[in-house]
Amino acid sequence: MVKHIGSGCSNEEVELLIKKAKSWIEEKSLQIELFPEESKNEGTIKDYQFKGVTHHFAYQILERVAEQCGLDVNEDRFLFGFAIMRLIEATSKLRTITLLNRYFVISYSERSVYRKILKLVNKKEAVETLAVKSAKEMLKEELALVLYDVTTLYFETFKSDELRVEGFSKDNKPQQPQIVVGLIVTRQGYPLSYEVFCR
């Protein structure tokens, strides 16, 4: 016996083993087939190994979409990075830092993230202006009809302040501070503007 390829319990597995045997023979004999069969990428789940997940294609597509909407992603890579992570895998800010580094090798310290987030409020009006412009020019929205939705969000704390106060909670968390978030969208659901209110 020169080589044991394996054993199969079904016709499909046996056929796969035969193909593996022919490949091995071809490799070891260095003899090229005169009429080679077309190679097909076939196999069972046992023949493959999970290497991980990548979101680079999504990153590139969303980067192009952001640029078409008028957002300068190179000027504010932080805003873009955190925005697309909300689309790819919505999670906490700390987890977003980890995922940006894991998926795209983009590193931020926890301290720098919270400093940068505080400055994003100054970009709200500019981003909303781009959203309205994109809706009109790219999506051909006449904006004759916009929808306004309101929801409540609670915080994992029991300390209130001038913005977050106790009140009705759709999540049955009335003892925890709440805020009200209002969102304006087009009839297709394209977001145009938002506002945060105290209870």
ZISULCOR-V532613 format. One record per backbone hydrogen bond with DSSP energy under -1.0 kcal/mol. NH is the residue of the N-H (numbers start at 1). CO is the residue of the C=O. Records with the same first field share a line. If there is no record, write none. Layout:
NH->CO / CO
This chain:
14->10
15->11
16->12
17->13
18->14
19->15
20->16
21->17
22->18
23->19
24->20
25->21
26->22
27->23
28->24
29->25
30->26
42->40
47->44
48->45
59->55
60->56
61->57
62->58
63->59
64->60
65->61
66->62
67->63
68->64
69->65
70->67
71->66
73->71
76->72
80->76
81->77
82->78
83->79
84->80
85->81
86->82
88->84
89->85
96->92
97->93
98->94
99->95
100->96
101->97
102->98
103->99
104->100
105->101
106->100
113->109
114->110
115->111
116->112
117->113
118->114
120->117
122->119
123->120
124->121
127->123
128->124
129->125
130->126
131->127
132->128
133->129
134->130
135->131
136->132
137->133
138->134
139->134
141->135
147->185
149->183
151->181
153->179
155->177
157->155
161->164
165->178
172->169
176->173
178->165
179->153
180->197
181->151
182->195
183->149
184->193
185->147
186->190
189->186
192->184
193->184
195->182
197->180
